Amino acid sequence: MPSFATRSDLETRFPRELVVLAADEVTREVDWDRVDQALSAADAEIRSVLYARYVEADFARATPTTLGILKLYAIDITLHRRPISSARTSDAIAEGYATAIARLQDIARGRGGLELLPSGEGGTSLSGGDVTATNPNQPMIDAPERQFTRARLGGM
């Protein structure tokens, strides 16, 4: 189960904030164990919200665009969870967290969706047709072949 965001993603996007939020009180060095715990907690929080609509296999089929969006949410959630004390956090971090959670909840409720790649495993439906739906918002109909057609009824 891969992580939505990594240490390097945090360092690239918010280098100064990471040092302020995650520095050890004694050594003044970034406490990477705490950062890793916050990253894991962010992943768990994202998955727990999205499990209302998606399963784990769907995350493996997410497009690069979807993974990029989830990475941004994971970074915002991680920065909110990471501070050692509330004195180190800011309104911008709290707002980023609230926005990320609200957007994830909207996706889970169906007010948005994650773009998924077609399933690579048995990409056919039960009736033998190809499954090409790439978004859980699209209806997918899987039905047996029609029994009564014009050709079978003698061209009526």
Salt bridges, closest charged atoms under 4 A:
ASP9 OD1 - LYS71 NZ 3.54
GLU25 OE2 - ARG34 NH1 3.83
ASP31 OD2 - ARG34 NE 3.21
ASP36 OD2 - ARG7 NH2 2.70
GLU45 OE1 - ARG81 NE 2.89
GLU56 OE2 - ARG47 NH1 2.54
ASP58 OD1 - ARG61 NH2 3.06
ASP106 OD1 - ARG109 NH1 3.68
ASP106 OD1 - ARG111 NH1 3.38
GLU145 OE2 - ARG152 NH2 3.38
